Amino acid sequence: MYKIPTKELMQDTTELHKEYLHEDKNKYELLFARYFPNTEYYSIYSIDFCIANWINTICIVVDRYPQVETYFCSCVDLNAYADVLRKDPKIREMTKLCFYIKENISTYNTIDKDLKELNNIREI
């Protein structure tokens, strides 16, 4: 499995981020809900999305500790196809989703999770 940081895959994300800033964030909220069914863990994985017939197993991995970082992950070496991927509209959209994630998803804090679970046990 190959994993590459979003920023490394896209190299310069400045232009994409400018576009993202002027777009409706509800779009990315809906994309996040669609692609990330479970957000309770240290690392969270999106469902796979297809960008081309030859690469059909790409997902986004979000590592939430010590800070939120996003990665594209695939069984295909994404570095080898980086030039093609950077131009793909789906990868561009998913990179903007990564901007949304970094702005809106909290870091993983086991203390908060452990306290919540402890309180649930006490209620039983």
DSSP file with accessible surface (Angstrom, degrees, kcal/mol):
  #  RESIDUE AA STRUCTURE BP1 BP2  ACC     N-H-->O    O-->H-N    N-H-->O    O-->H-N    TCO  KAPPA ALPHA  PHI   PSI    X-CA   Y-CA   Z-CA
    1    1 A M              0   0  172      0, 0.0     2,-0.4     0, 0.0    74,-0.2   0.000 360.0 360.0 360.0 131.2    0.0    0.0    0.0
    2    2 A Y  E     -A   74   0A 113     72,-3.7    72,-2.4    74,-0.2     2,-0.4  -0.845 360.0-172.2-101.9 137.4    1.4    3.4   -1.0
    3    3 A K  E     +A   73   0A 105     -2,-0.4    70,-0.2    70,-0.2    74,-0.0  -0.997   5.2 177.2-131.6 129.4    0.7    6.5    1.1
    4    4 A I  E     -A   72   0A   5     68,-2.6    68,-2.7    -2,-0.4     5,-0.0  -0.997  34.2-110.0-135.1 132.1    1.6   10.0    0.1
    5    5 A P  E  >  -A   71   0A  44      0, 0.0     4,-2.5     0, 0.0    66,-0.3  -0.318  28.9-123.0 -58.7 142.0    0.9   13.3    1.9
    6    6 A T  H  > S+     0   0    7     64,-2.1     4,-2.4     1,-0.2     5,-0.2   0.919 111.6  49.9 -52.3 -48.3   -1.7   15.4    0.2
    7    7 A K  H  > S+     0   0  137     63,-0.3     4,-1.2     1,-0.2    -1,-0.2   0.880 110.1  50.6 -63.2 -36.8    0.7   18.4   -0.1
    8    8 A E  H  4 S+     0   0  103      2,-0.2    -1,-0.2     1,-0.2    -2,-0.2   0.907 110.7  48.6 -68.5 -41.0    3.4   16.2   -1.6
    9    9 A L  H  < S+     0   0    1     -4,-2.5    -2,-0.2     1,-0.2    -1,-0.2   0.940 120.8  36.0 -63.0 -44.6    1.2   14.7   -4.2
   10   10 A M  H  < S-     0   0   12     -4,-2.4     2,-1.2     1,-0.2    -1,-0.2   0.573  89.0-163.6 -87.1  -8.2   -0.2   18.1   -5.3
   11   11 A Q  S  < S+     0   0  126     -4,-1.2     2,-0.8    -5,-0.2    -1,-0.2  -0.442  75.1  32.4  59.7 -91.1    3.2   19.9   -4.8
   12   12 A D        +     0   0  108     -2,-1.2     4,-0.3     1,-0.1     3,-0.3  -0.812  63.6 172.7 -99.3 108.6    1.9   23.5   -4.7
   13   13 A T     >  +     0   0   13     -2,-0.8     4,-2.7     1,-0.2     5,-0.2   0.369  50.4 103.2 -94.1   7.2   -1.6   23.6   -3.3
   14   14 A T  H  > S+     0   0   69      1,-0.2     4,-2.1     2,-0.2    -1,-0.2   0.920  82.7  43.5 -58.3 -49.4   -1.7   27.4   -3.2
   15   15 A E  H  > S+     0   0  112     -3,-0.3     4,-2.1     1,-0.2    -1,-0.2   0.912 114.5  49.9 -65.4 -42.5   -4.0   27.8   -6.3
   16   16 A L  H  > S+     0   0    5     -4,-0.3     4,-2.7     1,-0.2    -1,-0.2   0.900 109.7  51.8 -61.9 -39.6   -6.3   25.0   -5.2
   17   17 A H  H  X S+     0   0   61     -4,-2.7     4,-2.4     2,-0.2    -2,-0.2   0.898 107.0  52.9 -66.4 -37.1   -6.6   26.5   -1.7
   18   18 A K  H  X S+     0   0  107     -4,-2.1     4,-0.9    -5,-0.2    -1,-0.2   0.923 111.2  46.9 -61.7 -43.7   -7.5   29.9   -3.3
   19   19 A E  H >< S+     0   0   73     -4,-2.1     3,-1.0     1,-0.2     4,-0.3   0.938 110.9  52.5 -60.8 -46.7  -10.3   28.1   -5.2
   20   20 A Y  H >< S+     0   0    0     -4,-2.7     3,-1.7     1,-0.3    -2,-0.2   0.885 101.7  59.4 -57.2 -42.7  -11.4   26.3   -2.1
   21   21 A L  H 3< S+     0   0   88     -4,-2.4    -1,-0.3     1,-0.3    -2,-0.2   0.788 107.7  46.5 -60.4 -26.3  -11.7   29.5   -0.1
   22   22 A H  T << S+     0   0  166     -3,-1.0    -1,-0.3    -4,-0.9     2,-0.2   0.385  98.5  90.9 -97.8   3.9  -14.3   30.8   -2.6
   23   23 A E  S <  S-     0   0   54     -3,-1.7     2,-0.4    -4,-0.3    -3,-0.0  -0.609  89.4 -92.5 -99.7 161.2  -16.4   27.7   -2.7
   24   24 A D    >>  -     0   0  104     -2,-0.2     3,-1.0     1,-0.2     4,-0.6  -0.568  28.6-152.4 -70.6 120.4  -19.4   26.6   -0.7
   25   25 A K  H 3> S+     0   0   58     -2,-0.4     4,-2.1     1,-0.2     3,-0.3   0.700  88.0  76.1 -71.9 -17.0  -18.1   24.6    2.3
   26   26 A N  H 3> S+     0   0   90      1,-0.2     4,-2.5     2,-0.2    -1,-0.2   0.863  88.3  60.6 -60.2 -33.9  -21.4   22.7    2.4
   27   27 A K  H <> S+     0   0   89     -3,-1.0     4,-2.1     1,-0.2    -1,-0.2   0.928 108.2  42.4 -57.6 -44.0  -20.2   20.7   -0.6
   28   28 A Y  H  X S+     0   0    1     -4,-0.6     4,-2.7    -3,-0.3    -2,-0.2   0.828 109.5  57.0 -77.3 -30.3  -17.2   19.5    1.4
   29   29 A E  H  X S+     0   0  103     -4,-2.1     4,-2.3     2,-0.2    -1,-0.2   0.933 110.7  45.1 -62.3 -43.2  -19.2   18.8    4.5
   30   30 A L  H  X S+     0   0  125     -4,-2.5     4,-2.3     2,-0.2    -2,-0.2   0.898 112.3  51.1 -67.4 -40.9  -21.4   16.5    2.3
   31   31 A L  H  X S+     0   0   14     -4,-2.1     4,-2.7     2,-0.2     5,-0.3   0.915 109.6  50.9 -61.6 -41.8  -18.4   14.9    0.7
   32   32 A F  H  X S+     0   0   27     -4,-2.7     4,-2.3     1,-0.2    -2,-0.2   0.945 111.0  47.5 -61.7 -46.5  -16.9   14.3    4.1
   33   33 A A  H  < S+     0   0   70     -4,-2.3    -1,-0.2     1,-0.2    -2,-0.2   0.877 114.6  48.2 -61.7 -36.3  -20.1   12.6    5.4
   34   34 A R  H  < S+     0   0  155     -4,-2.3    -2,-0.2     1,-0.2    -1,-0.2   0.901 120.6  33.3 -71.6 -41.2  -20.3   10.5    2.2
   35   35 A Y  H  < S+     0   0    9     -4,-2.7    12,-2.2     1,-0.2    -2,-0.2   0.644 114.3  56.1 -95.3 -15.7  -16.7    9.3    2.2
   36   36 A F     <  +     0   0    7     -4,-2.3    -1,-0.2    -5,-0.3    10,-0.1  -0.785  52.2 168.1-121.9  90.6  -16.0    9.0    5.9
   37   37 A P  S    S+     0   0  104      0, 0.0     2,-0.4     0, 0.0    -1,-0.1   0.746  72.2  38.0 -74.4 -20.5  -18.5    6.8    7.7
   38   38 A N        +     0   0   72      7,-0.3     7,-0.3     1,-0.1     3,-0.1  -0.976  51.8 165.0-137.8 124.5  -16.5    6.5   10.9
   39   39 A T        +     0   0   47     -2,-0.4    -1,-0.1     1,-0.1     5,-0.1   0.121  49.8 100.2-123.7  22.1  -14.5    9.3   12.6
   40   40 A E        +     0   0   95      3,-0.1     2,-0.2    68,-0.0    -1,-0.1   0.520  67.7  79.8 -88.0  -4.4  -13.8    8.0   16.1
   41   41 A Y  S    S-     0   0  120     -3,-0.1     3,-0.1     1,-0.1    23,-0.1  -0.528  84.5-110.5-111.3 171.8  -10.3    6.8   15.7
   42   42 A Y  S    S+     0   0  105      1,-0.2    22,-2.4    -2,-0.2     2,-0.5   0.927 112.7  28.8 -60.1 -50.0   -6.7    8.0   15.6
   43   43 A S  E    S-B   63   0A  29     20,-0.2     2,-0.4    21,-0.1    20,-0.2  -0.966  78.4-166.8-113.3 130.6   -6.5    7.2   11.9
   44   44 A I  E     -B   62   0A   3     18,-2.5    18,-2.8    -2,-0.5     2,-0.4  -0.931   4.7-152.8-120.2 144.5   -9.6    7.4    9.8
   45   45 A Y  E     -B   61   0A 138     -2,-0.4    -7,-0.3    -7,-0.3    16,-0.2  -0.933   7.8-138.4-118.4 136.5  -10.0    6.1    6.3
   46   46 A S        -     0   0    9     14,-2.6   -10,-0.2    -2,-0.4     2,-0.1  -0.410  35.4 -96.2 -79.0 165.4  -12.4    7.2    3.5
   47   47 A I        -     0   0   81    -12,-2.2    13,-0.3     1,-0.1    -1,-0.1  -0.439  57.0 -85.6 -71.0 158.3  -14.2    4.8    1.4
   48   48 A D        -     0   0   95     11,-0.1     2,-0.3    -2,-0.1    11,-0.2  -0.348  44.9-164.2 -65.5 146.8  -12.4    4.1   -1.9
   49   49 A F  B     -C   58   0A   8      9,-2.8     9,-1.5    -3,-0.1     2,-0.4  -0.962  12.9-132.0-130.8 152.9  -13.0    6.5   -4.8
   50   50 A C        +     0   0   71     -2,-0.3     6,-0.2     7,-0.1     3,-0.1  -0.859  25.3 169.7-105.5 135.0  -12.2    6.0   -8.5
   51   51 A I  S    S-     0   0   20      4,-1.6     2,-0.3     1,-0.4    39,-0.2   0.591  71.4  -1.7-114.8 -19.5  -10.5    8.6  -10.6
   52   52 A A  B >  S-E   55   0B  22      3,-1.4     3,-0.7     1,-0.1    -1,-0.4  -0.973  75.0-100.0-160.9 165.1   -9.8    6.6  -13.7
   53   53 A N  T 3  S+     0   0  160     -2,-0.3     3,-0.2     1,-0.2    -1,-0.1   0.812 122.1  48.4 -62.3 -28.4  -10.2    3.1  -15.1
   54   54 A W  T 3  S+     0   0  121      1,-0.2     2,-0.4     2,-0.0    -1,-0.2   0.606 115.2  42.9 -92.8 -12.1   -6.6    2.3  -14.3
   55   55 A I  B <   +E   52   0B   1     -3,-0.7    -4,-1.6     1,-0.1    -3,-1.4  -0.869  62.5 146.8-130.4 101.3   -6.6    3.6  -10.7
   56   56 A N        +     0   0   94     -2,-0.4     2,-0.2    -6,-0.2    -1,-0.1   0.270  56.7  67.3-120.3  11.6   -9.8    2.6   -8.9
   57   57 A T        +     0   0   42     -9,-0.1    18,-0.7     2,-0.0     2,-0.4  -0.574  59.8 134.2-132.8  72.8   -8.6    2.1   -5.3
   58   58 A I  E     +CD  49  74A   1     -9,-1.5    -9,-2.8    -2,-0.2     2,-0.3  -0.950  22.8 171.0-115.3 139.9   -7.6    5.4   -3.9
   59   59 A C  E     - D   0  73A  11     14,-2.4    14,-2.7    -2,-0.4     2,-0.5  -0.914  31.7-116.3-137.2 168.9   -8.7    6.6   -0.4
   60   60 A I  E     - D   0  72A   0     -2,-0.3   -14,-2.6   -13,-0.3     2,-0.5  -0.921  23.6-159.4-105.4 133.0   -7.9    9.4    1.9
   61   61 A V  E     -BD  45  71A   1     10,-2.7    10,-2.3    -2,-0.5     2,-0.6  -0.954   2.4-161.2-111.2 132.1   -6.3    8.6    5.2
   62   62 A V  E     -BD  44  70A   0    -18,-2.8   -18,-2.5    -2,-0.5     2,-0.5  -0.966   1.2-163.2-115.4 115.4   -6.5   11.2    8.0
   63   63 A D  E     -BD  43  69A  18      6,-2.5     6,-2.7    -2,-0.6   -20,-0.2  -0.895   3.9-168.8 -95.1 129.7   -4.0   10.8   10.9
   64   64 A R        +     0   0   22    -22,-2.4    44,-3.0    -2,-0.5     4,-0.2   0.254  41.9 109.7-108.5  11.4   -5.3   12.9   13.8
   65   65 A Y  S    S-     0   0  139      2,-0.2    -1,-0.1    42,-0.2     4,-0.1  -0.990  89.8  -8.0-146.0 136.3   -2.4   13.0   16.2
   66   66 A P  S    S-     0   0   99      0, 0.0     2,-0.3     0, 0.0    -1,-0.1  -0.989 142.3 -11.0 -79.5 -15.7   -0.5   15.0   17.1
   67   67 A Q  S    S-     0   0  113     40,-0.1     2,-0.5    -4,-0.1    -2,-0.2  -0.893  85.4 -85.2-134.2 170.1   -2.1   17.2   14.4
   68   68 A V        +     0   0   12     -2,-0.3     2,-0.4    -4,-0.2    -4,-0.2  -0.660  50.5 172.2 -81.2 122.0   -4.4   16.5   11.6
   69   69 A E  E     - D   0  63A  55     -6,-2.7    -6,-2.5    -2,-0.5     2,-0.4  -0.982  17.4-148.7-128.9 143.4   -2.6   15.3    8.5
   70   70 A T  E     - D   0  62A   7     -2,-0.4   -64,-2.1    -8,-0.2     2,-0.3  -0.889  14.9-179.9-117.1 146.8   -4.1   14.0    5.3
   71   71 A Y  E     -AD   5  61A  49    -10,-2.3   -10,-2.7    -2,-0.4     2,-0.4  -0.979  26.5-130.0-139.6 148.5   -2.8   11.4    2.8
   72   72 A F  E     -AD   4  60A   0    -68,-2.7   -68,-2.6    -2,-0.3     2,-0.4  -0.844  31.8-166.9 -93.7 140.1   -3.8    9.8   -0.4
   73   73 A C  E     +AD   3  59A   9    -14,-2.7   -14,-2.4    -2,-0.4     2,-0.3  -0.984  16.9 147.3-134.3 137.9   -3.5    6.0   -0.2
   74   74 A S  E     -AD   2  58A   1    -72,-2.4   -72,-3.7    -2,-0.4     4,-0.2  -0.987  55.0-118.4-159.9 162.9   -3.6    3.4   -2.9
   75   75 A C  S    S+     0   0   78    -18,-0.7     2,-0.4    -2,-0.3   -17,-0.1   0.573  99.7  79.3 -81.6  -8.1   -2.2    0.0   -4.0
   76   76 A V  S    S-     0   0   33    -19,-0.3     2,-1.0   -74,-0.1   -74,-0.2  -0.795  99.8-106.0 -97.3 140.7   -0.8    1.9   -7.0
   77   77 A D    >>  -     0   0   58     -2,-0.4     4,-0.8     1,-0.2     3,-0.5  -0.524  34.4-168.2 -66.9 100.8    2.4    4.0   -6.6
   78   78 A L  T 34 S+     0   0    2     -2,-1.0     3,-0.4     1,-0.2     7,-0.2   0.798  81.1  62.3 -67.1 -29.2    0.9    7.4   -6.6
   79   79 A N  T >4 S+     0   0   88      1,-0.2     3,-1.2     2,-0.2     4,-0.3   0.889  98.6  56.5 -61.1 -38.5    4.3    9.1   -7.0
   80   80 A A  T <4 S+     0   0   69     -3,-0.5    -1,-0.2     1,-0.3    -2,-0.2   0.801 117.4  33.7 -64.9 -27.7    4.8    7.4  -10.3
   81   81 A Y  T >X S+     0   0  103     -4,-0.8     4,-2.7    -3,-0.4     3,-0.5   0.164  82.0 119.3-112.0  16.9    1.5    8.9  -11.6
   82   82 A A  H <> S+     0   0    6     -3,-1.2     4,-2.6     1,-0.2     5,-0.2   0.868  71.8  54.5 -55.8 -41.5    1.7   12.2   -9.8
   83   83 A D  H 3> S+     0   0  112     -4,-0.3     4,-0.6     1,-0.2    -1,-0.2   0.906 113.9  41.6 -62.4 -39.5    1.7   14.4  -12.9
   84   84 A V  H X> S+     0   0   80     -3,-0.5     3,-0.9     1,-0.2     4,-0.7   0.922 113.8  52.5 -72.0 -42.8   -1.4   12.8  -14.3
   85   85 A L  H >< S+     0   0    0     -4,-2.7     3,-1.1     1,-0.2     6,-0.2   0.874  99.9  61.8 -63.1 -38.9   -3.1   12.7  -10.9
   86   86 A R  H 3< S+     0   0   41     -4,-2.6    -1,-0.2     1,-0.3    -2,-0.2   0.795 106.7  46.7 -58.7 -28.2   -2.6   16.5  -10.3
   87   87 A K  H << S+     0   0  166     -3,-0.9    -1,-0.3    -4,-0.6    -2,-0.2   0.608  86.5 108.3 -89.1 -12.8   -4.6   17.2  -13.4
   88   88 A D    <X  -     0   0   32     -3,-1.1     4,-2.3    -4,-0.7     5,-0.2  -0.489  65.5-142.9 -72.6 128.4   -7.5   14.9  -12.5
   89   89 A P  H  > S+     0   0  101      0, 0.0     4,-2.5     0, 0.0     5,-0.2   0.855 100.0  53.3 -59.9 -34.6  -10.7   16.8  -11.4
   90   90 A K  H  > S+     0   0   47      2,-0.2     4,-2.8     1,-0.2     5,-0.2   0.923 109.4  47.4 -69.1 -41.1  -11.5   14.1   -8.8
   91   91 A I  H  > S+     0   0    0      2,-0.2     4,-2.2    -6,-0.2    -1,-0.2   0.910 111.8  51.5 -65.6 -38.8   -8.1   14.4   -7.2
   92   92 A R  H  X S+     0   0   79     -4,-2.3     4,-1.9     2,-0.2    -2,-0.2   0.940 112.0  46.5 -62.5 -44.5   -8.4   18.2   -7.2
   93   93 A E  H  X S+     0   0   47     -4,-2.5     4,-2.0     1,-0.2    -2,-0.2   0.922 112.9  49.0 -63.6 -42.6  -11.8   17.9   -5.5
   94   94 A M  H  X S+     0   0    0     -4,-2.8     4,-1.8     2,-0.2    -1,-0.2   0.824 106.6  56.4 -71.2 -27.5  -10.5   15.5   -3.0
   95   95 A T  H  X S+     0   0    0     -4,-2.2     4,-1.6     2,-0.2    -1,-0.2   0.917 106.9  49.6 -66.5 -40.2   -7.6   17.7   -2.2
   96   96 A K  H  X S+     0   0   16     -4,-1.9     4,-2.1     1,-0.2    -2,-0.2   0.883 106.1  56.1 -65.4 -35.2  -10.0   20.5   -1.4
   97   97 A L  H  X S+     0   0    0     -4,-2.0     4,-2.7     1,-0.2    -1,-0.2   0.907 103.2  55.5 -61.0 -37.3  -11.8   18.0    0.8
   98   98 A C  H  X S+     0   0    1     -4,-1.8     4,-2.6     1,-0.2    -2,-0.2   0.879 104.4  52.7 -63.1 -36.5   -8.5   17.6    2.6
   99   99 A F  H  X S+     0   0   24     -4,-1.6     4,-1.7     2,-0.2    -1,-0.2   0.937 109.8  49.0 -60.8 -45.8   -8.4   21.3    3.2
  100  100 A Y  H  X S+     0   0   26     -4,-2.1     4,-1.7     1,-0.2    -2,-0.2   0.922 110.5  50.9 -59.3 -44.9  -11.9   21.1    4.7
  101  101 A I  H  X S+     0   0    0     -4,-2.7     4,-2.7     1,-0.2     3,-0.4   0.941 108.5  50.3 -60.2 -48.1  -10.8   18.2    6.9
  102  102 A K  H  < S+     0   0   95     -4,-2.6    -1,-0.2     1,-0.2    -2,-0.2   0.840 115.5  44.2 -62.1 -29.5   -7.7   20.0    8.2
  103  103 A E  H  < S+     0   0  101     -4,-1.7    -1,-0.2    -5,-0.2    -2,-0.2   0.736 126.7  26.4 -83.9 -23.7   -9.9   23.0    9.1
  104  104 A N  H  < S+     0   0   88     -4,-1.7     2,-0.5    -3,-0.4    -2,-0.2   0.566  96.8  84.9-123.4 -10.7  -12.8   21.1   10.7
  105  105 A I     <  -     0   0   32     -4,-2.7   -37,-0.1    -5,-0.2     2,-0.1  -0.827  69.7-132.2-100.1 133.3  -11.7   17.8   12.1
  106  106 A S        -     0   0   79     -2,-0.5    -2,-0.1     1,-0.1     3,-0.1  -0.379  25.4 -99.6 -81.0 159.1  -10.3   17.8   15.6
  107  107 A T        -     0   0   68      1,-0.1     2,-0.4   -41,-0.1   -42,-0.2  -0.308  47.0 -94.5 -68.7 160.7   -7.1   16.1   16.7
  108  108 A Y        -     0   0   35    -44,-3.0     2,-0.5   -66,-0.2    -1,-0.1  -0.643  42.1-177.4 -81.3 128.5   -7.4   12.7   18.4
  109  109 A N     >  -     0   0   68     -2,-0.4     4,-1.9     1,-0.1     3,-0.3  -0.903  13.3-169.4-130.7 104.3   -7.4   13.0   22.1
  110  110 A T  H  > S+     0   0   68     -2,-0.5     4,-3.3     1,-0.2     5,-0.2   0.806  86.0  63.2 -65.6 -26.9   -7.6    9.6   23.9
  111  111 A I  H  > S+     0   0  109      2,-0.2     4,-2.6     1,-0.2    -1,-0.2   0.955 105.4  44.9 -62.7 -47.3   -8.3   11.3   27.2
  112  112 A D  H  > S+     0   0  103     -3,-0.3     4,-2.1     2,-0.2    -2,-0.2   0.931 116.3  46.6 -60.8 -44.1  -11.6   12.7   26.0
  113  113 A K  H  X S+     0   0   43     -4,-1.9     4,-2.5     1,-0.2    -2,-0.2   0.931 112.5  49.7 -65.3 -43.8  -12.5    9.4   24.4
  114  114 A D  H  X S+     0   0   87     -4,-3.3     4,-2.7     1,-0.2    -2,-0.2   0.906 110.8  49.8 -63.6 -40.5  -11.5    7.5   27.6
  115  115 A L  H  X S+     0   0   90     -4,-2.6     4,-2.6    -5,-0.2    -1,-0.2   0.908 110.2  50.7 -64.5 -41.1  -13.6    9.8   29.8
  116  116 A K  H  X S+     0   0  124     -4,-2.1     4,-2.0    -5,-0.2    -2,-0.2   0.938 112.9  45.6 -61.3 -45.8  -16.6    9.5   27.5
  117  117 A E  H  X S+     0   0   91     -4,-2.5     4,-2.1     2,-0.2    -2,-0.2   0.902 111.8  52.2 -65.4 -39.9  -16.3    5.7   27.6
  118  118 A L  H  X S+     0   0   69     -4,-2.7     4,-2.3     1,-0.2    -2,-0.2   0.925 109.0  49.9 -62.0 -44.3  -15.8    5.7   31.4
  119  119 A N  H  X S+     0   0   74     -4,-2.6     4,-1.4     1,-0.2    -1,-0.2   0.880 109.1  52.4 -63.0 -36.7  -18.9    7.8   31.9
  120  120 A N  H  X S+     0   0   79     -4,-2.0     4,-0.7     1,-0.2    -1,-0.2   0.892 109.2  49.6 -66.0 -37.7  -20.9    5.4   29.7
  121  121 A I  H >< S+     0   0  115     -4,-2.1     3,-1.0     1,-0.2    -2,-0.2   0.916 108.1  53.7 -67.1 -41.1  -19.7    2.5   31.8
  122  122 A R  H 3< S+     0   0  174     -4,-2.3    -1,-0.2     1,-0.3    -2,-0.2   0.823 103.3  57.4 -63.0 -31.1  -20.7    4.3   35.0
  123  123 A E  H 3<        0   0  153     -4,-1.4    -1,-0.3    -5,-0.2    -2,-0.2   0.727 360.0 360.0 -73.3 -20.5  -24.2    4.9   33.7
  124  124 A I    <<        0   0  177     -3,-1.0    -3,-0.1    -4,-0.7    -2,-0.0   0.278 360.0 360.0 -77.3 360.0  -24.8    1.1   33.2
